[in-house]
Amino acid sequence: MCIRLDHWPIQRTRVERPELDGKPIVLCETRRGTRRVAACSAESEALGIVVGMPFAEATALAGATEFRLETYDPSGDREALESLAVWCARFSPLVGLDDSPAPDSLLLDVTGLAHLFGGEAALAAAVVHDFARRGLAAGVAVADTPGAAWAVAHFGQNTDQENAKAACDFAATSAALRPLPVEALRLSDDVVELLHSLGIYRIGQLESLPREDLTARFGPQLLERWDEATGRRAEPIRAQPQPPELRAEWSLEHPTTRRRTIELVVEQLIGEVARMLVREGRGAVRLDCRLDCHSSQTVNLSVGLFQPTAAPRHLFELVRMQLERAWLSEPVSAVSVEAALTAPFERRQEELFADGRSWRRPRQLAGLVDRLAGRLGRASVLRARLVRDAQPELAYQYEPLVQGWPGGNTRRGLGGRALGGRALGGRGLGGRGRAKRAPGTLGPGGPLRGTPATLPPRPLRLLARPFRLAAVSIMPDGPPLQFQLEGRPERIAHTWGPERIETGWWRGRPVRRDYYRIQTTTGRRYWLFRDLAAGGWFLHGTFE
């Protein structure tokens, strides 16, 4: 069986960033000093954008249509596909990736397994359905060989979701391959170009050529791929290694509702899972505990962790906090514990003498975060992460501190909380990649004399939202000389800037601002900007 994922880099982007669903997406990479389109969505293709096109040409074709530009990440695409191959173990114990440089398909050995799903057509339909539940559109083909399944999945006419059954009805592999183009044999571009120059476009045309002459004329690849597709030559599937099952179970001979008995069973199971984790050199990031009740009802407990750990006592304390709030309406007959999400954990030698800074130690911090998440919920323990954005109030995202949160998508900040950071002008606030210095920069010897060349680094505290200033007196095309804040006048003694910030046109309402770092005669330091589009001066932050 072959599972084809059309536009896999685009599908992966949409799954990881649901807010981009339905929007035109273009993934770009730099090749030989030129920025080119590496992948594009169907909405972008409708605008005339194709893979390999220079980005400047794609922008011209898009015109006023807004599209999202993202960075092409082939290694990330491959890792995501490998994780998907591990998930596909529910359909086959042998799952691998196709051997192309940028794979977009999974190969499954379903020999002798189809009857477990009600036949090949039912198996194909189940694969399509389960992929759709994950937000992925997949095409499925079943054939006698991996090469034939790949060929039909990519170039056949009956591999869409509605006709998955038809892809399984081929009576003979050779007959199914004859009408397909020679590209379906996974040949290199040079071999395909040579075949086309000789008028050979279909696989069936190869049958009229002498086999002994094919290798001399086209190299060994043509015959090898053709024989692998037709079954004359064996093609093994390079299986993706499955992670070890880190799971322990306990069946109670006499179901019970006693909390102490259940806690003892859970504690022993967690100890077994912790020993498995130590052998693998990994730590649990999410631990799932399942209590099976007498009438087939289940109680599921899930614990997420700030850092990977294999400490059984710490894991048990977190599960016990969940168990204290669980309602057991019926006796429990079975208990299972599984490390659902793991990661390599770091081994660090403890210090011999305490230095009085135990609050800084990652282990104590991780324990505090885990307990807070256990009491308040994982969605309530967040942190602000800096991101690259030219607009400061959009230069961070909220993300959960505890990993393994099922709904753990980051939430984009809209300037609702204060952010600590370095003084602007360095790489603070996510390294505002599109900020640039505007012409006419003020400096030493300018209109405001005695201004230092640089501002000493100080933490910047952003306001919730930019505050519009009133009664501002300014120099022509320059910084303000004084302004009023909360009814008191503030006269400026020193200024640094301007630093111009501009956002892209694809945001709909481009932002153009000139930022100034100023110091008043009273020693206070502020971060001001002038809105070049709408006009007016705003206070955006203060330096501590």
N, C-alpha and C positions, 0 to 999 in steps of 0.2 A: 504494500500500500504506500502511496505517496500523498502527502498532505501539502498542498501548495498554498502559500500565503502571498497573494498579490500585493505589490507595493508594501513589502514587509517593513522597511524603515518608516514609512508613513503610518502604517497601522500601529507600530510600536509607539510612535510619537503620540498618536491619538489616545491610546490606552493609558500612557503615562501622564498625559495632560488632557483630561476630558474637556476642558474649556475650549480646546481647538477643534472639537468635533464639528464637521460640516464646513469648516473654513478652508480656503485654499492654503496649502502648505508647500513650501519649497525648501529642500535641504541642499546646502551648498558645501563644496569643498574646494580647496586651492590646489590646482595641478599645474605645474610648470609656471608658477607665478601668476596664473589666471584663475579667477574665481568662477567656477562653473556649477551648474545644477547637477547634483548627484542623484536626487530623487524628487519626485513631485506628485502631488495628489491628483485625483481625477478632476477636481475643480480647477487646479492649475493647468492641467492638460487642456481643458476646455478653453483656456485663454490663449493657447498656442505654445505654452511652455513645454519643452521636452528635455529629457535627460541629455547632458553633455553641452547644453547651450550656455554661453557666457552669461553671467548674472546680469550684466548691464543690458544685454539684449532681452532677457526675461523681464527685467523691470520696465523696459520700453513697451513690451507687448502687453504687460498688465495694465499700463496706463493708470487710470484713476482707481482701478479695482484694488482693494486692500488684500494683501496676502501676508501670511506669517512666514518669516525667514528663520530657519533653524540651522544649526551646525550638523553636518553629516557625521555620524559616529559609527563606523563599521564594526569596531570591536564591541561596542555596546549592543549593536544589533545581533552579533553572533552570541554574546553572552545571554541575551534575552531568549534567543532561539534555543540555546542549550538548556536553559531553565524550562522552556516549554517542552523539550524532549523528555526531561525528567518527569514532568507532569503527565505526559502521554503514556507512562508505564501502565496506566489503567486499561489501555487498549492492547498493549503488547509488551512482553518482557524485553524485546529487542528493538530499540528505537535509536536512530542515528540521523545525522545531518547529511544533505547531499554534499558532494566533494567540490563544489564550485568555490572560487575565492570569496564571493559574497553570497552565502547560501540563503535561500528563501523557502526551503522545503524540508520536510521531515520524511524519512523513510522508515516504515514499520514492517516487520516480518509478522504477518498474521496467519502463517501456515498452520492449519488445524485449530484456529481460534474462532473462525467465523460462526460456527454453530452455537457458540456461547452467547452470541448477540442476536441470533435468529437469522443468520445468513450474511453474505457479503454486503448485500444492499442495506440491510439493517445496521450493520457495523459502520458502513460509510455514512449513513444518515445520523447515527449516534455521534460520530466524530464531528460532523458539520454542526450538529445541535450544540454539543458541549463547547466547541470553539466560539459559536455565536454567543453563548452565555458569558464568555470572557471578553466579548466585544471584538472578536476577530472573525473576519470573513475568510473562509477556507474552501478550497476546491479539492476534491478527493477522487482518486482513481485507484482501482485494484487490478493488478495484473500478475502474471506468473513470475515476472522478474522485476527487480527494482528499476532497471533502466526503462522497461516498457511502461511501468506505472508513472515514472517521472515524465516520459514523453507524452502520455495521454493526459496527465494532469495539467501540463503546460500548453499543449497544442491540440488536445482533443476538443470535440465540440459538445461533450456531455459531462462536464466536470463542474458545473455550477451547483449551487445548493439545491435547486429544485430537481435536478436530474442526476443526483448522486448515484441512483440505482443503475442508470444506463451505463455508467462507467465501469460497472462490474460484470457486464453481460458479454464480454468479448469471448468468442469461442476459441479463437486461436490468436496467439500473440503476434505472429507474423502478419496475419491478415489485418490486425488492428494497426500495425505500424506502417503498412504500405502507403496509405494516403497522407501520412504526416510529413511535414517538411524535414529536410536533412538536419536542421537545427535541433530537432527533437532528440538526436543522438548525442547531444552534449559535446559537440565538436568545437575545436578552436576556431577563431574567426578566420585564420588563414586557410584552413581546410574548407570551411564553408564557402569562402570567396572563390577558391579554386574549383569547387564543385559547381558553383553557379556559373563560372566562366565557361564550363563545358556543357551547360544546359541541364544540369542535374539539380532538380529542386525537391523531388520527393524521394522517400526511402525506397519505395517500390522500384524506382529506376535503377537502383544499385543491383537488383537481382539479374539484370540483363548484362552486367559487366563481369568479365573473368575475375574470380577472386584472387588468382595468383598475381594479377597485375595491379590490384588496388594498393597493396603495400608499397610497391615500387613507385607508384604515381602519387599517392596521397600520404604516405607514411603509415606507421603501425597503428596510429590512433583510430583511424576510420574502421578497420576490421575489428579492433578490440571493442569499441563502443557498440558496433552493430551486433557482434556476437553476444555481448553482455545483454543487450536489449532483447534479442531473440532467444536467449537461453543456451546458445552453443558454448558459451564461456561463463563460468561461475563469477558472480559479483557479490562478495560479502558486504554486509552492512556494518560499518564501523559504529558499534553501539556506543551510545553516550553512557558513561558510568553512572549508575544509580547511587545516590547517597545511602549510607547505612541506615536502617530503621532503628531509631532511638526511641524505643517504646517498651513499656512494661505493663502487664495486666495481672489482675487478681480477681478470681471468682470466689465469692463467698458461699460457703456451703449452706449457711443459714442467713438469709437476708436480714438486715438490721437497720434501725434508724438511730442507733446510739452514735452520737457525734465523736466520742472518744475512740470508739472502735474504727470508725471511718478515717479519723485523723491518723491513727496508727498505720492503717493500710496505706494511705496516701504517702505517709512519711517513708515507709519502706520502699514503695515504688519509686519515689523521687530519688532515694538513695541508689537504686539500681540504675536509673537513667543517668544519674550523675557519674557513676562509675563508667558507663558506656561513653559518656562525653569525654572523660579524662583519657580513656584509651584512644579516642579519635583526635585528641588535642583540640577540642572545640568546646565552646560554651553555649548555653541556651540563651537565645534572644527572645523566644516566645515559648512558653510551656503551656500545654493544654491538658486539662484533667477532665475526664468524663466519668460520671456516675450513672450507671444503668440501674433503673428502678425495677421493681418486681413486675409492673404491668407494662413493660417495654418503653416507658418514658425515660428520658435522659435529662441529666443536669450537666451542662457544659460550663467549665471554669477555664478562663484563659488569663495568663499572666504575661505581660510584656516587661522587658528589662532594658535599662539604660545602657548597660554594657554586658557583653557575653560573660556568663559565669557558669561554673560547674560546682558551686558550693551548695551541698544538699540542704544545709540548715537555712541558708538565706532563701532558697527556692521554696522550701516548705513553709516558712513564715509568710511569704507572699501568697501562697495557695491557701493557707489557713485563713488569712484575712478575707479572701473570696468565699471560702467555705462558711465563715461565720454569718455571712449575709445571704447564703443560699437557703431556699425553702425546700425541705425534703418532705413531700406529702406522703411518700410511700417508702417502704424498706428498700435499701440499696442491695442489689445482688451481685454487682460486678463494678470494678474500678479499673481505669486505665489512665496512664500518664504518658505523654509523648512530648519530646522536644521538637515542636513543629517547625521552628526556625532556629538555625544555629549559625555560628561564625567562629573563626579561630580566635581564641582568647590569648591575651598577653600575659606572660609570666614575668613578674617583677619581684626582685628581692626586697624584703622589708628593710627599713633603716634600723640600725642598732640603737641609736639614741634619738629620742623624739626632739624635734626642734621647735615645738610649740605652735606649729602650723598644721595641725592634723586636719583642719577644715579644708585644706587645699588638696588633700590626698584624693585621687580619683575614686578609690574604693569606698571611702566614706560618703562622697558625693553621690556615687551610684546607688548606695544603699538608701540614702535619703530620697532620691528621685523615685526609686522603685516603691518605697512605702507611700509617698505622696500619690503616685499613680494608682496604687492599690486602694487607697482610701477615697480619693477624689475622682478617679477615672483617668484613663490614659489621655482622653481628649482635653483634659484640664491642665495638664503639665506641658507647657509649650516653651519654645525658645525662639528668638528672632535670629534669622540667618541672613547675612548680607548677600545680596545678589547684584549682578552687574546691570545697572540701569542709570540712564542719564538723569532721570527725574528723581530727586532725593526722597520724596515721600513714597515712592514706589520701589525703593532700593533695598527692601527686605521682605522676607516671608516668614510667617509663623509655621513652625513644624513641631510635631510631638517629640519630646525628649526620649520617650520610651519607644523602642523599636517594636515591629511586629503588630502595629495597630492596623486592623483591617481597613479602617477609613482614614488612614494617615496621610492623605494628600496635604501638601502645604497650602496655607492660606495666605494670599498676597496681602501685605500690609498696606493700609491706606492712610498712614499718618495718624494713628490713634494713640500711640505710646511713645515715650521718650526712648531714644537710642543712644547708648554710649559709643563713642568711636574716636578715632584719631582726628587731629585737626585737618581740615580740608586742604586740598592741594597735594596730598599724598595719594594713598590708595584707599582711603576711608570710604565708607558708604558703598561698598561693593565695587570700588574702582570704577567710577563713572566713566565708562569707555568712550562716550560721545561728547564729554565735556571738553571744551577748548578755550584757549585764552583769546579774548577779543582784541581787535586793534585798539591802539591808544592806551596801552596799559600804563597805569600810574605807578611810579616807583620813586626811588631816591632822586631828589632834585626836581620833582614834579610840583604841581600846584600846592600840595600839602607837604611842606618841607619837614625834614626830620623823620620821615617814615622809614622804619627798618625794611631791609630787603625781604625778610621772611618773618612769618608769625610764629612765635614759639609754640610747639605742639601742646594743645590742650584738648581735653574731651569736649565734644560738641553734643549739645542736647537739642534735638529737634522739637519744635512745637508740634502740637497735635495737627494743626493746619496752619499754613502761612497766614499771618495776621497783617491786615492792610494798615499802613501807616497814614496818619493825617498830618497836615501842616508840615510838609517836607520842603525844605529849601535846598536846591541843588545847583551845581555848576552846569553850564551848558554841556550836554552829552557827557556828563561825568557823575561822580558819586555825590551823595547828599552832604550838605554842610551841617545840617541839624535836622532833628525831627522830634515829634512829641510821642511819648510812650506813657500810657496810663496817666495822662494829664500833666506830666512833667517834661520839660524840655531837655533834650539830650544833644549836646554839641560835640561834633566829631573832631578828634585830635589827629588820628592817624587812619589811613585806609590802605587796603591791599586789593588789587583787582584792576579791571573786571575779569571774571571768569565766566565765559559764555557757555550756556547749556542749551542744547537743541535736541529735540526728539524727532524721530523719523516721521515722514508724512503718512506712513501706513497706520498710525494711531488715530487718524481722523481729525483730531485737534492738536496740531503740533504745538509744542511748548518752546518758547524762546525767551531766555532770561539772561540777565547780566548780574552775577553775584559779586558782592563786595564783603570783605571782612573788615570790620571797622573797630576802632577803639575810641571811646568817648573821653572827655576831659575828666570824668570821675573814675576812669579806669575800667569801666565795664566794656566787654567785647561782644559784638553782635554779628550775626550773619544776615545780610539784607540782599534783596534782589529787586531789580526793576523788570517788570513784565513788558517785553518789547512788542508783544502782539496787542494786548488790551490796554497797556499803560498802567501807571501806578507803581508805588513802592510797597514792599512787603517785608515783614520780619519773619524769618524762617527758623532761626535758632540762636542760641546763646552759647558762648564758650565759658566753661567753668574755670 
